[in-house]
């Protein structure tokens, strides 16, 4: 897994633009939560979805970015949480034990009409 560190709110606008070219996943991770560690480990042990950029947010250090993500994409904050951004909008989100690479692959493959 090649995580791209999400450490600056300015990256969110770039993610919206990047998502017009290919899907982008944001993984919001709490370094203090065992469920979050398990979800991260599960993602890292599986083959990532092809053609998808994966961003990693340490929401303990960068809580303001997590809050901005919730506001910008209209998705209630949870931890751990994955969001898939496509064409500047959140088209898929999941949290806790529902996080799986299979679901991310399926969401990435889904083409809107």
TIDREN-378193 format. One record per residue (C-alpha): residue number from 1; x, y, z. Coordinates in Angstrom, 3 decimals. Example, Ala and Ser with C-alpha at 12.3 -4.5 7.8 and 13.67 -1.06 7.14 Angstrom:
BEGIN
@pos = 1&px = 12.300&py = -4.500&pz = 7.800
@pos = 2&px = 13.670&py = -1.060&pz = 7.140
% end
This chain:
BEGIN
@pos = 1&px = 0.000&py = 0.000&pz = 0.000
@pos = 2&px = 1.400&py = 3.355&pz = -1.006
@pos = 3&px = -0.273&py = 5.833&pz = 1.312
@pos = 4&px = -0.152&py = 9.532&pz = 0.486
@pos = 5&px = -0.008&py = 11.512&pz = 3.728
@pos = 6&px = -2.853&py = 13.986&pz = 4.133
@pos = 7&px = -1.368&py = 16.711&pz = 6.312
@pos = 8&px = -2.728&py = 19.993&pz = 4.950
@pos = 9&px = -6.264&py = 21.249&pz = 4.311
@pos = 10&px = -5.108&py = 22.641&pz = 0.947
@pos = 11&px = -4.685&py = 19.038&pz = -0.217
@pos = 12&px = -8.461&py = 18.583&pz = -0.081
@pos = 13&px = -8.999&py = 20.885&pz = -3.064
@pos = 14&px = -6.279&py = 19.009&pz = -4.941
@pos = 15&px = -7.973&py = 15.709&pz = -4.035
@pos = 16&px = -11.254&py = 17.009&pz = -5.470
@pos = 17&px = -9.457&py = 17.877&pz = -8.719
@pos = 18&px = -7.527&py = 14.590&pz = -8.782
@pos = 19&px = -10.789&py = 12.698&pz = -8.323
@pos = 20&px = -11.934&py = 13.954&pz = -11.736
@pos = 21&px = -9.191&py = 11.760&pz = -13.246
@pos = 22&px = -9.527&py = 8.664&pz = -11.042
@pos = 23&px = -11.122&py = 7.661&pz = -7.716
@pos = 24&px = -9.425&py = 8.827&pz = -4.532
@pos = 25&px = -9.774&py = 7.119&pz = -1.152
@pos = 26&px = -9.248&py = 8.934&pz = 2.118
@pos = 27&px = -8.613&py = 6.684&pz = 5.123
@pos = 28&px = -9.198&py = 8.483&pz = 8.408
@pos = 29&px = -7.200&py = 6.653&pz = 11.066
@pos = 30&px = -7.108&py = 7.058&pz = 14.819
@pos = 31&px = -3.730&py = 5.950&pz = 16.153
@pos = 32&px = -5.409&py = 5.474&pz = 19.564
@pos = 33&px = -8.057&py = 2.996&pz = 18.423
@pos = 34&px = -7.597&py = -0.763&pz = 18.101
@pos = 35&px = -10.478&py = -1.052&pz = 15.590
@pos = 36&px = -8.804&py = 1.586&pz = 13.448
@pos = 37&px = -5.487&py = -0.287&pz = 13.639
@pos = 38&px = -7.260&py = -3.491&pz = 12.612
@pos = 39&px = -8.966&py = -1.764&pz = 9.648
@pos = 40&px = -5.664&py = -0.246&pz = 8.498
@pos = 41&px = -3.916&py = -3.604&pz = 8.788
@pos = 42&px = -6.707&py = -5.311&pz = 6.821
@pos = 43&px = -6.348&py = -2.747&pz = 4.013
@pos = 44&px = -2.578&py = -3.090&pz = 3.938
@pos = 45&px = -2.698&py = -6.902&pz = 3.700
@pos = 46&px = -4.795&py = -6.882&pz = 0.526
@pos = 47&px = -4.139&py = -5.835&pz = -3.045
@pos = 48&px = -5.194&py = -2.201&pz = -3.421
@pos = 49&px = -7.836&py = -1.215&pz = -5.947
@pos = 50&px = -6.183&py = -0.489&pz = -9.286
@pos = 51&px = -6.191&py = 3.112&pz = -10.447
@pos = 52&px = -7.121&py = 4.509&pz = -7.041
@pos = 53&px = -5.024&py = 6.961&pz = -5.015
@pos = 54&px = -5.003&py = 6.224&pz = -1.264
@pos = 55&px = -4.628&py = 9.087&pz = 1.196
@pos = 56&px = -3.948&py = 8.494&pz = 4.893
@pos = 57&px = -5.071&py = 10.954&pz = 7.563
@pos = 58&px = -3.845&py = 10.675&pz = 11.149
@pos = 59&px = -6.903&py = 12.313&pz = 12.627
@pos = 60&px = -5.387&py = 12.601&pz = 16.098
@pos = 61&px = -2.693&py = 14.930&pz = 14.759
@pos = 62&px = -4.824&py = 16.539&pz = 12.041
@pos = 63&px = -8.312&py = 16.678&pz = 13.578
@pos = 64&px = -9.090&py = 19.981&pz = 11.837
@pos = 65&px = -8.581&py = 18.281&pz = 8.458
@pos = 66&px = -10.949&py = 15.502&pz = 9.506
@pos = 67&px = -13.554&py = 18.098&pz = 10.447
@pos = 68&px = -13.086&py = 19.855&pz = 7.104
@pos = 69&px = -13.524&py = 16.528&pz = 5.248
@pos = 70&px = -16.855&py = 15.971&pz = 7.014
@pos = 71&px = -17.983&py = 19.482&pz = 6.108
@pos = 72&px = -16.688&py = 19.461&pz = 2.533
@pos = 73&px = -18.078&py = 16.069&pz = 1.544
@pos = 74&px = -21.213&py = 16.042&pz = 3.720
@pos = 75&px = -20.272&py = 12.836&pz = 5.539
@pos = 76&px = -20.555&py = 12.542&pz = 9.306
@pos = 77&px = -17.171&py = 12.028&pz = 10.990
@pos = 78&px = -16.397&py = 8.502&pz = 12.138
@pos = 79&px = -13.180&py = 6.737&pz = 13.011
@pos = 80&px = -11.879&py = 4.714&pz = 11.370
@pos = 81&px = -13.501&py = 5.746&pz = 8.125
@pos = 82&px = -12.904&py = 5.506&pz = 4.401
@pos = 83&px = -14.344&py = 7.870&pz = 1.837
@pos = 84&px = -14.149&py = 7.465&pz = -1.921
@pos = 85&px = -14.097&py = 10.726&pz = -3.824
@pos = 86&px = -15.045&py = 10.768&pz = -7.495
@pos = 87&px = -15.645&py = 13.883&pz = -9.585
@pos = 88&px = -15.209&py = 16.025&pz = -6.484
@pos = 89&px = -17.892&py = 14.270&pz = -4.428
@pos = 90&px = -18.008&py = 11.478&pz = -1.877
@pos = 91&px = -19.604&py = 8.501&pz = -3.625
@pos = 92&px = -18.875&py = 5.873&pz = -0.966
@pos = 93&px = -18.060&py = 5.855&pz = 2.727
@pos = 94&px = -17.724&py = 3.145&pz = 5.325
@pos = 95&px = -16.497&py = 2.921&pz = 8.878
@pos = 96&px = -15.269&py = 0.572&pz = 11.560
@pos = 97&px = -15.521&py = -3.145&pz = 10.740
@pos = 98&px = -17.291&py = -2.405&pz = 7.459
@pos = 99&px = -14.018&py = -1.201&pz = 5.927
@pos = 100&px = -12.697&py = -3.681&pz = 3.361
@pos = 101&px = -10.647&py = -3.521&pz = 0.205
@pos = 102&px = -13.225&py = -5.668&pz = -1.614
@pos = 103&px = -15.848&py = -2.972&pz = -1.031
@pos = 104&px = -13.410&py = -0.268&pz = -2.135
@pos = 105&px = -12.627&py = -2.233&pz = -5.319
@pos = 106&px = -16.359&py = -2.599&pz = -6.041
@pos = 107&px = -16.973&py = 1.114&pz = -5.435
@pos = 108&px = -14.019&py = 2.046&pz = -7.670
@pos = 109&px = -15.308&py = -0.176&pz = -10.471
@pos = 110&px = -18.828&py = 1.274&pz = -10.345
@pos = 111&px = -19.296&py = 3.750&pz = -13.171
@pos = 112&px = -21.967&py = 6.383&pz = -12.860
@pos = 113&px = -24.174&py = 6.799&pz = -15.945
% end
